[in-house]
Amino acid sequence: MGLGTTTPTILGYDWLGNPQYTQLDEKTLQSIADQTGGKYFKSVDDKTLREVYSGLSSDIVHEKEDTSIKDYFIAAALVLLCIEFWLRYGRGRIIQ
């Protein structure tokens, strides 16, 4: 999504006090969208931004991700419990 204005905007000033301008590089953003199979949207004010955001929800496909780390914590706790039992009741009996 390209956010910007129709005119060059002052981004900041260099150490000599000269203004540094920025412009929206639409050609590059459109190229990226084409290469990745996406869509390019341009917004220059609140109205067009609202239009873009209202249309995005219908285009997005939601996929459920099963990335729970709960199982790793349970496995680590069981390993630590086994180590503790071995240290307490095993051959060395380090813990009294």
C-alpha positions in Angstrom: 0.0 0.0 0.0 1.4 3.3 -1.0 0.7 6.1 1.5 1.6 9.6 0.6 0.6 12.8 -1.1 0.4 13.9 -4.6 3.2 16.4 -4.1 6.8 15.9 -2.7 6.8 16.1 1.1 9.6 17.4 3.3 11.1 14.4 5.1 13.5 16.4 7.2 16.5 18.7 6.9 20.2 17.9 6.4 22.9 19.3 8.7 23.1 22.4 6.5 19.4 23.1 6.9 18.4 22.1 3.4 15.1 20.3 3.1 15.1 16.6 2.1 12.1 15.7 0.0 10.4 12.3 -0.4 8.1 11.0 -3.0 6.1 7.8 -3.3 7.8 5.4 -5.6 4.7 3.8 -7.1 6.5 2.0 -9.9 8.6 0.0 -7.5 5.6 -0.8 -5.3 3.5 -1.9 -8.3 6.4 -4.1 -9.4 6.6 -5.7 -6.0 2.9 -6.4 -6.0 3.0 -7.9 -9.5 6.0 -10.2 -8.7 4.5 -11.4 -5.4 0.9 -11.9 -6.7 -0.4 -9.1 -4.5 -2.4 -5.9 -5.2 -1.2 -2.3 -5.0 -3.3 0.4 -3.4 -2.6 4.1 -3.2 -4.0 6.3 -0.5 -3.4 10.0 -0.4 -6.1 11.0 2.2 -8.4 9.6 4.8 -11.2 8.8 2.4 -9.2 6.7 0.1 -7.5 5.0 3.1 -10.9 4.0 4.4 -11.9 2.6 1.0 -8.7 0.6 0.8 -9.1 -0.9 4.3 -12.8 -1.7 3.8 -12.0 -3.7 0.7 -9.0 -5.6 2.2 -11.0 -7.8 4.5 -12.8 -9.5 1.6 -9.5 -10.2 -0.2 -7.7 -11.8 2.7 -7.8 -15.5 3.2 -7.4 -16.5 6.8 -5.5 -19.7 7.5 -5.3 -21.2 11.0 -1.8 -21.8 12.2 -1.1 -24.5 14.7 1.9 -23.1 16.4 1.5 -23.9 20.1 4.7 -24.1 22.2 2.7 -25.7 25.1 3.9 -29.2 24.2 7.6 -28.1 24.3 7.1 -26.7 27.8 5.4 -29.9 29.0 8.2 -32.0 27.5 10.9 -29.9 29.1 9.1 -30.1 32.5 9.0 -33.9 32.2 12.7 -34.1 31.4 13.6 -31.9 34.3 11.4 -34.0 36.6 13.1 -37.2 35.5 16.5 -35.6 36.1 15.4 -34.5 39.5 14.2 -38.0 40.4 17.5 -39.5 39.1 19.5 -37.1 41.2 17.4 -37.7 44.3 16.9 -41.5 44.0 19.4 -42.7 41.5 22.9 -44.2 41.9 24.7 -40.9 42.9 22.0 -39.6 45.2 23.3 -36.1 45.0 20.3 -34.6 46.6 19.4 -35.8 50.1 
